[in-house]
Amino acid sequence: MDPATNDEIGKRVFQVFIGAFFYIFLVAKLIGSENKANWFKRRGNYTFFNRRGIFGEYINFGYPKTWQGILVFIAIYGVIFGFGYWYVFFY
């Protein structure tokens, strides 16, 4: 296996970033807004500097406050970091 160049690594990191966005969007869609509200605590006060757009607000989970939220957190970030690390450095 040939070592990847910096350009290839940069392209892979960008692909993982885009894939992660779609993966988080899919998980948010599967969980539903009611379960997200029950399992996660969202920020209470919004200012001009931390307001999100339409997609950012939809994929914003918040902080896990139940064991279901912790499992969803582990499932999201475990898959993203595990696949991303493999794809960027070993594929």
C-alpha positions as MATLAB code, in Angstrom:
seq = 'MDPATNDEIGKRVFQVFIGAFFYIFLVAKLIGSENKANWFKRRGNYTFFNRRGIFGEYINFGYPKTWQGILVFIAIYGVIFGFGYWYVFFY';
ca = [
       0.000    0.000    0.000;
       1.415    3.357   -1.032;
       1.368    6.168    1.495;
      -1.297    8.756    0.761;
      -0.282   12.256   -0.238;
      -1.426   15.322    1.657;
      -3.875   16.136   -1.133;
      -5.493   12.688   -0.878;
      -5.720   12.939    2.889;
      -7.340   16.367    2.609;
      -9.921   15.025    0.158;
     -10.681   12.096    2.455;
     -11.103   14.340    5.501;
     -13.525   16.510    3.520;
     -15.460   13.413    2.393;
     -15.700   12.175    5.988;
     -16.952   15.616    7.066;
     -19.707   15.613    4.421;
     -20.596   11.992    5.214;
     -20.776   12.786    8.934;
     -23.219   15.617    8.252;
     -25.543   13.274    6.350;
     -25.134   10.519    8.961;
     -26.069   12.866   11.821;
     -29.012   14.173    9.776;
     -30.191   10.566    9.216;
     -29.866    9.693   12.916;
     -31.798   12.830   13.866;
     -34.531   11.884   11.401;
     -34.733    8.297   12.723;
     -34.822    9.334   16.379;
     -37.431   12.036   15.896;
     -37.824   15.377   17.596;
     -39.812   14.028   20.558;
     -37.109   11.534   21.576;
     -34.417   14.155   21.026;
     -36.286   16.465   23.405;
     -36.587   13.710   26.021;
     -33.052   12.331   25.745;
     -31.031   15.531   25.279;
     -30.860   18.928   26.983;
     -30.594   21.856   24.619;
     -29.213   25.309   25.234;
     -31.736   27.597   26.873;
     -30.492   31.040   25.926;
     -29.548   31.922   22.372;
     -27.593   34.994   21.402;
     -26.579   36.370   18.044;
     -23.263   34.483   18.210;
     -24.591   30.976   18.882;
     -27.740   30.928   16.740;
     -27.858   28.184   14.107;
     -29.386   27.887   10.670;
     -32.154   25.509    9.627;
     -29.925   22.432    9.160;
     -27.774   23.217   12.174;
     -30.824   23.457   14.397;
     -32.240   20.176   13.093;
     -29.030   18.196   13.717;
     -28.354   19.886   17.058;
     -28.902   17.226   19.712;
     -27.610   19.009   22.792;
     -26.178   17.322   25.872;
     -27.266   13.752   26.701;
     -29.340   13.635   29.880;
     -30.530    9.993   29.828;
     -28.882    6.671   29.118;
     -30.599    6.596   25.714;
     -28.972    9.925   24.901;
     -25.573    8.573   25.914;
     -26.069    5.526   23.660;
     -27.048    7.747   20.730;
     -24.012    9.958   21.414;
     -21.697    6.917   21.411;
     -23.337    5.540   18.257;
     -22.949    8.828   16.390;
     -19.411    9.725   17.376;
     -18.128    6.157   17.518;
     -19.146    5.517   13.934;
     -17.887    8.875   12.672;
     -14.489    8.692   14.376;
     -14.029    4.963   13.764;
     -14.915    5.087   10.080;
     -13.184    8.436    9.583;
      -9.914    7.239   11.104;
      -9.963    4.065    9.016;
     -10.901    5.879    5.800;
      -8.363    8.682    6.151;
      -5.345    6.686    7.308;
      -5.814    3.072    6.220;
      -7.991    2.984    3.092;
];
